[in-house]
Amino acid sequence: MHHPEHAREVVLLEEALTGLKRVFGLGEILATTLVGLTVRIAAKITAYTYAFAVNRTLGRPQGRIKELWA
């Protein structure tokens, strides 16, 4: 028997993973091992967090990450 609460949680999880895939470009990671995948994802999250902190320090909008390195 399926529970509506469970179905909603699955939808929210899928939406979150889709967003993370888009934001971090996870569809473009070509890791061949689980450890390699984990390291690459951790590196992307670290870089994004660093850019977030730099933008906040500089008083810039949070969505402006690419311009930091342009």
PyMOL Python script that loads the backbone (N, CA, C, O; Angstrom):
from pymol import cmd

cmd.read_pdbstr("""\
ATOM      1  N   MET A   1       0.836  -1.177   0.000  1.00  0.00           N
ATOM      2  CA  MET A   1       0.000   0.000   0.000  1.00  0.00           C
ATOM      3  C   MET A   1       0.888   1.250   0.000  1.00  0.00           C
ATOM      4  O   MET A   1       1.824   1.334   0.795  1.00  0.00           O
ATOM      5  N   HIS A   2       0.617   2.200  -0.858  1.00  0.00           N
ATOM      6  CA  HIS A   2       1.374   3.443  -0.932  1.00  0.00           C
ATOM      7  C   HIS A   2       0.753   4.496  -0.043  1.00  0.00           C
ATOM      8  O   HIS A   2      -0.467   4.647   0.020  1.00  0.00           O
ATOM      9  N   HIS A   3       1.620   5.219   0.642  1.00  0.00           N
ATOM     10  CA  HIS A   3       1.158   6.297   1.501  1.00  0.00           C
ATOM     11  C   HIS A   3       1.381   7.628   0.799  1.00  0.00           C
ATOM     12  O   HIS A   3       2.446   7.843   0.220  1.00  0.00           O
ATOM     13  N   PRO A   4       0.403   8.524   0.837  1.00  0.00           N
ATOM     14  CA  PRO A   4       0.554   9.825   0.171  1.00  0.00           C
ATOM     15  C   PRO A   4       1.742  10.623   0.713  1.00  0.00           C
ATOM     16  O   PRO A   4       2.394  11.350  -0.037  1.00  0.00           O
ATOM     17  N   GLU A   5       2.025  10.490   2.016  1.00  0.00           N
ATOM     18  CA  GLU A   5       3.148  11.236   2.600  1.00  0.00           C
ATOM     19  C   GLU A   5       4.464  10.765   1.978  1.00  0.00           C
ATOM     20  O   GLU A   5       5.351  11.569   1.690  1.00  0.00           O
ATOM     21  N   HIS A   6       4.574   9.462   1.779  1.00  0.00           N
ATOM     22  CA  HIS A   6       5.789   8.900   1.194  1.00  0.00           C
ATOM     23  C   HIS A   6       5.957   9.368  -0.256  1.00  0.00           C
ATOM     24  O   HIS A   6       7.063   9.702  -0.680  1.00  0.00           O
ATOM     25  N   ALA A   7       4.884   9.389  -0.990  1.00  0.00           N
ATOM     26  CA  ALA A   7       4.932   9.829  -2.389  1.00  0.00           C
ATOM     27  C   ALA A   7       5.390  11.281  -2.464  1.00  0.00           C
ATOM     28  O   ALA A   7       6.185  11.635  -3.335  1.00  0.00           O
ATOM     29  N   ARG A   8       4.901  12.115  -1.569  1.00  0.00           N
ATOM     30  CA  ARG A   8       5.293  13.529  -1.560  1.00  0.00           C
ATOM     31  C   ARG A   8       6.774  13.682  -1.212  1.00  0.00           C
ATOM     32  O   ARG A   8       7.469  14.521  -1.784  1.00  0.00           O
ATOM     33  N   GLU A   9       7.247  12.869  -0.274  1.00  0.00           N
ATOM     34  CA  GLU A   9       8.660  12.911   0.096  1.00  0.00           C
ATOM     35  C   GLU A   9       9.540  12.494  -1.078  1.00  0.00           C
ATOM     36  O   GLU A   9      10.603  13.076  -1.295  1.00  0.00           O
ATOM     37  N   VAL A  10       9.112  11.509  -1.821  1.00  0.00           N
ATOM     38  CA  VAL A  10       9.877  11.051  -2.989  1.00  0.00           C
ATOM     39  C   VAL A  10       9.944  12.163  -4.030  1.00  0.00           C
ATOM     40  O   VAL A  10      10.999  12.401  -4.616  1.00  0.00           O
ATOM     41  N   VAL A  11       8.835  12.839  -4.259  1.00  0.00           N
ATOM     42  CA  VAL A  11       8.808  13.943  -5.231  1.00  0.00           C
ATOM     43  C   VAL A  11       9.743  15.057  -4.781  1.00  0.00           C
ATOM     44  O   VAL A  11      10.494  15.595  -5.595  1.00  0.00           O
ATOM     45  N   LEU A  12       9.711  15.412  -3.499  1.00  0.00           N
ATOM     46  CA  LEU A  12      10.589  16.466  -2.987  1.00  0.00           C
ATOM     47  C   LEU A  12      12.058  16.076  -3.109  1.00  0.00           C
ATOM     48  O   LEU A  12      12.895  16.912  -3.449  1.00  0.00           O
ATOM     49  N   LEU A  13      12.372  14.820  -2.837  1.00  0.00           N
ATOM     50  CA  LEU A  13      13.743  14.349  -2.966  1.00  0.00           C
ATOM     51  C   LEU A  13      14.201  14.400  -4.420  1.00  0.00           C
ATOM     52  O   LEU A  13      15.320  14.829  -4.704  1.00  0.00           O
ATOM     53  N   GLU A  14      13.348  13.969  -5.336  1.00  0.00           N
ATOM     54  CA  GLU A  14      13.703  14.007  -6.758  1.00  0.00           C
ATOM     55  C   GLU A  14      13.904  15.443  -7.233  1.00  0.00           C
ATOM     56  O   GLU A  14      14.811  15.712  -8.020  1.00  0.00           O
ATOM     57  N   GLU A  15      13.069  16.364  -6.764  1.00  0.00           N
ATOM     58  CA  GLU A  15      13.223  17.777  -7.135  1.00  0.00           C
ATOM     59  C   GLU A  15      14.536  18.332  -6.590  1.00  0.00           C
ATOM     60  O   GLU A  15      15.237  19.068  -7.285  1.00  0.00           O
ATOM     61  N   ALA A  16      14.870  17.984  -5.355  1.00  0.00           N
ATOM     62  CA  ALA A  16      16.114  18.462  -4.760  1.00  0.00           C
ATOM     63  C   ALA A  16      17.321  17.921  -5.519  1.00  0.00           C
ATOM     64  O   ALA A  16      18.261  18.665  -5.799  1.00  0.00           O
ATOM     65  N   LEU A  17      17.302  16.636  -5.851  1.00  0.00           N
ATOM     66  CA  LEU A  17      18.419  16.051  -6.585  1.00  0.00           C
ATOM     67  C   LEU A  17      18.549  16.637  -7.987  1.00  0.00           C
ATOM     68  O   LEU A  17      19.662  16.833  -8.476  1.00  0.00           O
ATOM     69  N   THR A  18      17.432  16.916  -8.629  1.00  0.00           N
ATOM     70  CA  THR A  18      17.467  17.540  -9.948  1.00  0.00           C
ATOM     71  C   THR A  18      18.082  18.929  -9.858  1.00  0.00           C
ATOM     72  O   THR A  18      18.893  19.312 -10.702  1.00  0.00           O
ATOM     73  N   GLY A  19      17.696  19.680  -8.838  1.00  0.00           N
ATOM     74  CA  GLY A  19      18.268  21.014  -8.632  1.00  0.00           C
ATOM     75  C   GLY A  19      19.764  20.950  -8.378  1.00  0.00           C
ATOM     76  O   GLY A  19      20.523  21.736  -8.946  1.00  0.00           O
ATOM     77  N   LEU A  20      20.196  20.023  -7.532  1.00  0.00           N
ATOM     78  CA  LEU A  20      21.627  19.876  -7.257  1.00  0.00           C
ATOM     79  C   LEU A  20      22.386  19.471  -8.512  1.00  0.00           C
ATOM     80  O   LEU A  20      23.488  19.958  -8.766  1.00  0.00           O
ATOM     81  N   LYS A  21      21.796  18.583  -9.287  1.00  0.00           N
ATOM     82  CA  LYS A  21      22.441  18.149 -10.531  1.00  0.00           C
ATOM     83  C   LYS A  21      22.646  19.336 -11.462  1.00  0.00           C
ATOM     84  O   LYS A  21      23.701  19.474 -12.082  1.00  0.00           O
ATOM     85  N   ARG A  22      21.625  20.199 -11.557  1.00  0.00           N
ATOM     86  CA  ARG A  22      21.716  21.373 -12.423  1.00  0.00           C
ATOM     87  C   ARG A  22      22.728  22.374 -11.881  1.00  0.00           C
ATOM     88  O   ARG A  22      23.581  22.854 -12.627  1.00  0.00           O
ATOM     89  N   VAL A  23      22.645  22.697 -10.593  1.00  0.00           N
ATOM     90  CA  VAL A  23      23.510  23.719  -9.999  1.00  0.00           C
ATOM     91  C   VAL A  23      24.977  23.309 -10.022  1.00  0.00           C
ATOM     92  O   VAL A  23      25.848  24.116 -10.348  1.00  0.00           O
ATOM     93  N   PHE A  24      25.245  22.060  -9.678  1.00  0.00           N
ATOM     94  CA  PHE A  24      26.620  21.612  -9.582  1.00  0.00           C
ATOM     95  C   PHE A  24      27.127  20.915 -10.832  1.00  0.00           C
ATOM     96  O   PHE A  24      28.269  20.456 -10.854  1.00  0.00           O
ATOM     97  N   GLY A  25      26.313  20.822 -11.870  1.00  0.00           N
ATOM     98  CA  GLY A  25      26.746  20.187 -13.106  1.00  0.00           C
ATOM     99  C   GLY A  25      27.084  18.720 -12.909  1.00  0.00           C
ATOM    100  O   GLY A  25      28.033  18.214 -13.508  1.00  0.00           O
ATOM    101  N   LEU A  26      26.319  18.039 -12.080  1.00  0.00           N
ATOM    102  CA  LEU A  26      26.639  16.653 -11.758  1.00  0.00           C
ATOM    103  C   LEU A  26      26.450  15.717 -12.939  1.00  0.00           C
ATOM    104  O   LEU A  26      26.995  14.613 -12.933  1.00  0.00           O
ATOM    105  N   GLY A  27      25.711  16.114 -13.931  1.00  0.00           N
ATOM    106  CA  GLY A  27      25.550  15.284 -15.112  1.00  0.00           C
ATOM    107  C   GLY A  27      26.809  15.240 -15.959  1.00  0.00           C
ATOM    108  O   GLY A  27      26.936  14.400 -16.849  1.00  0.00           O
ATOM    109  N   GLU A  28      27.737  16.142 -15.684  1.00  0.00           N
ATOM    110  CA  GLU A  28      28.971  16.243 -16.460  1.00  0.00           C
ATOM    111  C   GLU A  28      30.160  15.591 -15.767  1.00  0.00           C
ATOM    112  O   GLU A  28      31.274  15.641 -16.288  1.00  0.00           O
ATOM    113  N   ILE A  29      29.950  14.984 -14.610  1.00  0.00           N
ATOM    114  CA  ILE A  29      31.038  14.346 -13.877  1.00  0.00           C
ATOM    115  C   ILE A  29      31.287  12.970 -14.469  1.00  0.00           C
ATOM    116  O   ILE A  29      30.365  12.165 -14.603  1.00  0.00           O
ATOM    117  N   LEU A  30      32.526  12.708 -14.820  1.00  0.00           N
ATOM    118  CA  LEU A  30      32.864  11.448 -15.470  1.00  0.00           C
ATOM    119  C   LEU A  30      33.683  10.547 -14.543  1.00  0.00           C
ATOM    120  O   LEU A  30      34.621   9.885 -14.988  1.00  0.00           O
ATOM    121  N   ALA A  31      33.331  10.522 -13.266  1.00  0.00           N
ATOM    122  CA  ALA A  31      34.051   9.675 -12.321  1.00  0.00           C
ATOM    123  C   ALA A  31      33.804   8.207 -12.653  1.00  0.00           C
ATOM    124  O   ALA A  31      32.726   7.829 -13.113  1.00  0.00           O
ATOM    125  N   THR A  32      34.820   7.395 -12.411  1.00  0.00           N
ATOM    126  CA  THR A  32      34.692   5.969 -12.711  1.00  0.00           C
ATOM    127  C   THR A  32      34.505   5.115 -11.458  1.00  0.00           C
ATOM    128  O   THR A  32      34.201   3.926 -11.558  1.00  0.00           O
ATOM    129  N   THR A  33      34.685   5.716 -10.276  1.00  0.00           N
ATOM    130  CA  THR A  33      34.492   4.986  -9.024  1.00  0.00           C
ATOM    131  C   THR A  33      33.604   5.807  -8.100  1.00  0.00           C
ATOM    132  O   THR A  33      33.441   7.012  -8.293  1.00  0.00           O
ATOM    133  N   LEU A  34      33.041   5.164  -7.116  1.00  0.00           N
ATOM    134  CA  LEU A  34      32.212   5.869  -6.143  1.00  0.00           C
ATOM    135  C   LEU A  34      33.043   6.881  -5.357  1.00  0.00           C
ATOM    136  O   LEU A  34      32.569   7.977  -5.057  1.00  0.00           O
ATOM    137  N   VAL A  35      34.280   6.516  -5.025  1.00  0.00           N
ATOM    138  CA  VAL A  35      35.165   7.447  -4.310  1.00  0.00           C
ATOM    139  C   VAL A  35      35.450   8.661  -5.188  1.00  0.00           C
ATOM    140  O   VAL A  35      35.407   9.793  -4.708  1.00  0.00           O
ATOM    141  N   GLY A  36      35.737   8.440  -6.449  1.00  0.00           N
ATOM    142  CA  GLY A  36      35.990   9.550  -7.366  1.00  0.00           C
ATOM    143  C   GLY A  36      34.785  10.456  -7.495  1.00  0.00           C
ATOM    144  O   GLY A  36      34.927  11.678  -7.509  1.00  0.00           O
ATOM    145  N   LEU A  37      33.602   9.873  -7.588  1.00  0.00           N
ATOM    146  CA  LEU A  37      32.372  10.658  -7.662  1.00  0.00           C
ATOM    147  C   LEU A  37      32.185  11.487  -6.401  1.00  0.00           C
ATOM    148  O   LEU A  37      31.846  12.668  -6.471  1.00  0.00           O
ATOM    149  N   THR A  38      32.407  10.863  -5.244  1.00  0.00           N
ATOM    150  CA  THR A  38      32.260  11.565  -3.973  1.00  0.00           C
ATOM    151  C   THR A  38      33.229  12.736  -3.877  1.00  0.00           C
ATOM    152  O   THR A  38      32.849  13.823  -3.442  1.00  0.00           O
ATOM    153  N   VAL A  39      34.472  12.520  -4.278  1.00  0.00           N
ATOM    154  CA  VAL A  39      35.484  13.584  -4.224  1.00  0.00           C
ATOM    155  C   VAL A  39      35.103  14.728  -5.154  1.00  0.00           C
ATOM    156  O   VAL A  39      35.228  15.893  -4.778  1.00  0.00           O
ATOM    157  N   ARG A  40      34.648  14.419  -6.341  1.00  0.00           N
ATOM    158  CA  ARG A  40      34.278  15.476  -7.292  1.00  0.00           C
ATOM    159  C   ARG A  40      33.070  16.273  -6.817  1.00  0.00           C
ATOM    160  O   ARG A  40      33.036  17.496  -6.960  1.00  0.00           O
ATOM    161  N   ILE A  41      32.085  15.591  -6.258  1.00  0.00           N
ATOM    162  CA  ILE A  41      30.916  16.298  -5.730  1.00  0.00           C
ATOM    163  C   ILE A  41      31.325  17.180  -4.561  1.00  0.00           C
ATOM    164  O   ILE A  41      30.892  18.329  -4.468  1.00  0.00           O
ATOM    165  N   ALA A  42      32.159  16.649  -3.663  1.00  0.00           N
ATOM    166  CA  ALA A  42      32.630  17.434  -2.519  1.00  0.00           C
ATOM    167  C   ALA A  42      33.404  18.668  -2.980  1.00  0.00           C
ATOM    168  O   ALA A  42      33.262  19.742  -2.395  1.00  0.00           O
ATOM    169  N   ALA A  43      34.220  18.522  -4.022  1.00  0.00           N
ATOM    170  CA  ALA A  43      34.982  19.657  -4.548  1.00  0.00           C
ATOM    171  C   ALA A  43      34.050  20.725  -5.119  1.00  0.00           C
ATOM    172  O   ALA A  43      34.271  21.919  -4.917  1.00  0.00           O
ATOM    173  N   LYS A  44      33.012  20.295  -5.830  1.00  0.00           N
ATOM    174  CA  LYS A  44      32.068  21.259  -6.405  1.00  0.00           C
ATOM    175  C   LYS A  44      31.308  21.997  -5.303  1.00  0.00           C
ATOM    176  O   LYS A  44      31.118  23.210  -5.385  1.00  0.00           O
ATOM    177  N   ILE A  45      30.876  21.270  -4.276  1.00  0.00           N
ATOM    178  CA  ILE A  45      30.150  21.900  -3.173  1.00  0.00           C
ATOM    179  C   ILE A  45      31.061  22.869  -2.431  1.00  0.00           C
ATOM    180  O   ILE A  45      30.624  23.952  -2.041  1.00  0.00           O
ATOM    181  N   THR A  46      32.320  22.493  -2.233  1.00  0.00           N
ATOM    182  CA  THR A  46      33.282  23.376  -1.564  1.00  0.00           C
ATOM    183  C   THR A  46      33.497  24.658  -2.364  1.00  0.00           C
ATOM    184  O   THR A  46      33.503  25.750  -1.796  1.00  0.00           O
ATOM    185  N   ALA A  47      33.671  24.533  -3.667  1.00  0.00           N
ATOM    186  CA  ALA A  47      33.869  25.712  -4.512  1.00  0.00           C
ATOM    187  C   ALA A  47      32.638  26.615  -4.487  1.00  0.00           C
ATOM    188  O   ALA A  47      32.765  27.837  -4.422  1.00  0.00           O
ATOM    189  N   TYR A  48      31.465  26.024  -4.536  1.00  0.00           N
ATOM    190  CA  TYR A  48      30.224  26.801  -4.502  1.00  0.00           C
ATOM    191  C   TYR A  48      30.086  27.529  -3.170  1.00  0.00           C
ATOM    192  O   TYR A  48      29.693  28.695  -3.137  1.00  0.00           O
ATOM    193  N   THR A  49      30.408  26.848  -2.073  1.00  0.00           N
ATOM    194  CA  THR A  49      30.334  27.454  -0.743  1.00  0.00           C
ATOM    195  C   THR A  49      31.327  28.602  -0.616  1.00  0.00           C
ATOM    196  O   THR A  49      31.010  29.639  -0.033  1.00  0.00           O
ATOM    197  N   TYR A  50      32.522  28.420  -1.157  1.00  0.00           N
ATOM    198  CA  TYR A  50      33.534  29.470  -1.132  1.00  0.00           C
ATOM    199  C   TYR A  50      33.053  30.695  -1.920  1.00  0.00           C
ATOM    200  O   TYR A  50      33.179  31.827  -1.455  1.00  0.00           O
ATOM    201  N   ALA A  51      32.506  30.460  -3.104  1.00  0.00           N
ATOM    202  CA  ALA A  51      31.997  31.567  -3.920  1.00  0.00           C
ATOM    203  C   ALA A  51      30.853  32.283  -3.199  1.00  0.00           C
ATOM    204  O   ALA A  51      30.745  33.508  -3.265  1.00  0.00           O
ATOM    205  N   PHE A  52      30.016  31.532  -2.521  1.00  0.00           N
ATOM    206  CA  PHE A  52      28.920  32.117  -1.742  1.00  0.00           C
ATOM    207  C   PHE A  52      29.490  33.056  -0.683  1.00  0.00           C
ATOM    208  O   PHE A  52      29.001  34.173  -0.512  1.00  0.00           O
ATOM    209  N   ALA A  53      30.536  32.600   0.037  1.00  0.00           N
ATOM    210  CA  ALA A  53      31.149  33.411   1.087  1.00  0.00           C
ATOM    211  C   ALA A  53      31.814  34.663   0.517  1.00  0.00           C
ATOM    212  O   ALA A  53      31.710  35.746   1.092  1.00  0.00           O
ATOM    213  N   VAL A  54      32.495  34.505  -0.615  1.00  0.00           N
ATOM    214  CA  VAL A  54      33.152  35.668  -1.249  1.00  0.00           C
ATOM    215  C   VAL A  54      32.100  36.689  -1.672  1.00  0.00           C
ATOM    216  O   VAL A  54      32.267  37.884  -1.428  1.00  0.00           O
ATOM    217  N   ASN A  55      31.024  36.236  -2.302  1.00  0.00           N
ATOM    218  CA  ASN A  55      29.965  37.157  -2.712  1.00  0.00           C
ATOM    219  C   ASN A  55      29.383  37.888  -1.512  1.00  0.00           C
ATOM    220  O   ASN A  55      29.147  39.095  -1.567  1.00  0.00           O
ATOM    221  N   ARG A  56      29.154  37.165  -0.442  1.00  0.00           N
ATOM    222  CA  ARG A  56      28.598  37.798   0.764  1.00  0.00           C
ATOM    223  C   ARG A  56      29.568  38.838   1.310  1.00  0.00           C
ATOM    224  O   ARG A  56      29.152  39.930   1.698  1.00  0.00           O
ATOM    225  N   THR A  57      30.855  38.508   1.344  1.00  0.00           N
ATOM    226  CA  THR A  57      31.871  39.439   1.846  1.00  0.00           C
ATOM    227  C   THR A  57      31.941  40.695   0.984  1.00  0.00           C
ATOM    228  O   THR A  57      32.117  41.799   1.499  1.00  0.00           O
ATOM    229  N   LEU A  58      31.802  40.522  -0.325  1.00  0.00           N
ATOM    230  CA  LEU A  58      31.887  41.659  -1.245  1.00  0.00           C
ATOM    231  C   LEU A  58      30.555  42.390  -1.402  1.00  0.00           C
ATOM    232  O   LEU A  58      30.482  43.399  -2.103  1.00  0.00           O
ATOM    233  N   GLY A  59      29.501  41.886  -0.754  1.00  0.00           N
ATOM    234  CA  GLY A  59      28.190  42.510  -0.863  1.00  0.00           C
ATOM    235  C   GLY A  59      27.538  42.297  -2.215  1.00  0.00           C
ATOM    236  O   GLY A  59      26.706  43.099  -2.640  1.00  0.00           O
ATOM    237  N   ARG A  60      27.908  41.228  -2.887  1.00  0.00           N
ATOM    238  CA  ARG A  60      27.374  40.933  -4.215  1.00  0.00           C
ATOM    239  C   ARG A  60      26.185  39.988  -4.108  1.00  0.00           C
ATOM    240  O   ARG A  60      26.050  39.288  -3.105  1.00  0.00           O
ATOM    241  N   PRO A  61      25.312  39.953  -5.130  1.00  0.00           N
ATOM    242  CA  PRO A  61      24.200  38.998  -5.140  1.00  0.00           C
ATOM    243  C   PRO A  61      24.728  37.563  -5.126  1.00  0.00           C
ATOM    244  O   PRO A  61      25.753  37.271  -5.742  1.00  0.00           O
ATOM    245  N   GLN A  62      24.034  36.680  -4.430  1.00  0.00           N
ATOM    246  CA  GLN A  62      24.514  35.311  -4.262  1.00  0.00           C
ATOM    247  C   GLN A  62      24.529  34.502  -5.551  1.00  0.00           C
ATOM    248  O   GLN A  62      25.319  33.565  -5.663  1.00  0.00           O
ATOM    249  N   GLY A  63      23.707  34.818  -6.507  1.00  0.00           N
ATOM    250  CA  GLY A  63      23.672  34.054  -7.741  1.00  0.00           C
ATOM    251  C   GLY A  63      24.793  34.364  -8.709  1.00  0.00           C
ATOM    252  O   GLY A  63      24.904  33.714  -9.749  1.00  0.00           O
ATOM    253  N   ARG A  64      25.618  35.328  -8.397  1.00  0.00           N
ATOM    254  CA  ARG A  64      26.674  35.778  -9.311  1.00  0.00           C
ATOM    255  C   ARG A  64      27.991  35.082  -9.014  1.00  0.00           C
ATOM    256  O   ARG A  64      28.902  35.685  -8.448  1.00  0.00           O
ATOM    257  N   ILE A  65      28.093  33.831  -9.390  1.00  0.00           N
ATOM    258  CA  ILE A  65      29.295  33.059  -9.093  1.00  0.00           C
ATOM    259  C   ILE A  65      30.262  33.076 -10.271  1.00  0.00           C
ATOM    260  O   ILE A  65      31.466  33.248 -10.078  1.00  0.00           O
ATOM    261  N   LYS A  66      29.764  32.901 -11.467  1.00  0.00           N
ATOM    262  CA  LYS A  66      30.648  32.827 -12.635  1.00  0.00           C
ATOM    263  C   LYS A  66      31.453  34.107 -12.806  1.00  0.00           C
ATOM    264  O   LYS A  66      32.603  34.066 -13.243  1.00  0.00           O
ATOM    265  N   GLU A  67      30.858  35.235 -12.464  1.00  0.00           N
ATOM    266  CA  GLU A  67      31.552  36.513 -12.645  1.00  0.00           C
ATOM    267  C   GLU A  67      32.773  36.657 -11.750  1.00  0.00           C
ATOM    268  O   GLU A  67      33.647  37.478 -12.031  1.00  0.00           O
ATOM    269  N   LEU A  68      32.851  35.867 -10.667  1.00  0.00           N
ATOM    270  CA  LEU A  68      34.003  35.954  -9.774  1.00  0.00           C
ATOM    271  C   LEU A  68      35.287  35.547 -10.473  1.00  0.00           C
ATOM    272  O   LEU A  68      36.357  36.066 -10.158  1.00  0.00           O
ATOM    273  N   TRP A  69      35.190  34.614 -11.426  1.00  0.00           N
ATOM    274  CA  TRP A  69      36.370  34.097 -12.098  1.00  0.00           C
ATOM    275  C   TRP A  69      36.478  34.589 -13.548  1.00  0.00           C
ATOM    276  O   TRP A  69      37.403  34.207 -14.265  1.00  0.00           O
ATOM    277  N   ALA A  70      35.567  35.406 -13.963  1.00  0.00           N
ATOM    278  CA  ALA A  70      35.577  35.885 -15.349  1.00  0.00           C
ATOM    279  C   ALA A  70      36.569  37.016 -15.522  1.00  0.00           C
ATOM    280  O   ALA A  70      36.715  37.546 -16.624  1.00  0.00           O
TER     281      ALA A  70
END
""", "prot")
cmd.dss("prot")
cmd.show_as("cartoon", "prot")
cmd.util.cbc("prot")
cmd.orient("prot")
